[in-house]
Amino acid sequence: MSYYHLSKIFLSFLLCLSGFNLCAQTFNTNANQAGIAVAPNDHFNYLGKDVSFYSLGWYNESVDWPPYAYLSSYSGIKFFTGGLPRTYIDLNGNMGVNTLSPREKLDIWGGNISVTGADHNGTAVIGSSEGVAFFSNNSYTNGLAVAPNGNVGIGTRTPEELFEIKANQPVITFHQPGISSFKMGTSNGVFKLQAMDYGFGGHTGNFSNAGNPMFLVFYKMEMLE
C-alpha cells in the first residue's frame, strides 16, 4: 500500500474522530424529534408525536412553552454510579432504589427515607430496620414505631405491649374545641384522668397542677410488710 493511500486513510480517520467529538457535544436537531435514538423506526405515538422506544429527544407540547426532554427505553431505565445500578425504573413504571425488582410504585432497599423541612430545623425519617419507624430529628424518641411483632410505640422503638407511650410524662389529650378538654396519663407516679381548664373546652392547663378537677386518680401504692 502506497504512502498516499495510508495518508488518505489516516486523514479520514482523524476527520471521523473530529466529527464524533463535535456531535458528542452538541446536537443540531429540531424539537419534536429524537436527538439520540437506537432503531428510530421502532416508535410509539405520544400526544401526536412519534417517539422512539430507545431515544432521548426534546418535544414541544405547547406553543407558549419550551420543549420537554423525553427519555425512553422500552424495557426500563437504570441509573449507575460507581459501576453499580442504583436506581431502576421497570417496564411497568415502578421505581426501585438499590433493587432491580421493585414491587411497588416506589421500592427502597437498604436505607431510610429522609425529609427535611424548608426551615432546615427538623428532619423526618422513615426506616424499616427491625420494624417500621417514623421519627424526627434523627431520634427514635421523637416518633412512632411499629415493631416486627406488631406492637406500636410512641417515644420508643421497642414497645413491650400492643401500644406503649414512653416519655417523662406520658399523657394523652382528648380535646373537643369549645366544649371540653381532658387529659389522661401519669405524672410523678400518679395515674389520673383530669379536666383541663375545668372542662370548658380550653386547651390550657398543666397536667401536674392539682387545681384542675380530677375524675379518676390512682396513687402509687407502697408494699406493706
C-alpha angles and dihedrals in degrees: 000000000000126000089245092059092046090051091049092051092047092048091050090050092052091048090052092051091048092049091048093052091049093050091046091060103042136018119208096206133134124236119269094046138080119270091195123020140164113206092357092189089065097082146138133217120251121172089342093307128116107234122184116236088229108040153100117220147140121247135184117232097170134028092227098047133069117254123276124234113243117199112184135180120161100214097038143284127265125196115205133201125171091005094299132101107250103170127027134185111197132209091272094052096255113144123217128192112201089351132087092199107060110187097192139027087279121020119177123188131190101013151044134269114242126195122184122195125237091258090055089223098112138033125201116205131192113200137171104199108129092352130330124308134185110193142153135223089018092286125120089208088067100062153021129294135190111204122216089258091056098256114144122218134187113198091006135073094204108051112188096202136040088272126014133174115197121190142116087265111015106199134163119206125210107194126178103180113239092001113061145335125201134173130202126191147081130298126174092349094310124115114207148157108223137183112229119214086008089294094289094129101264114131094222138106139077117272089215092055109104090200092082115087112267118205100180126024132174117185124203109264122219120222112250121213 
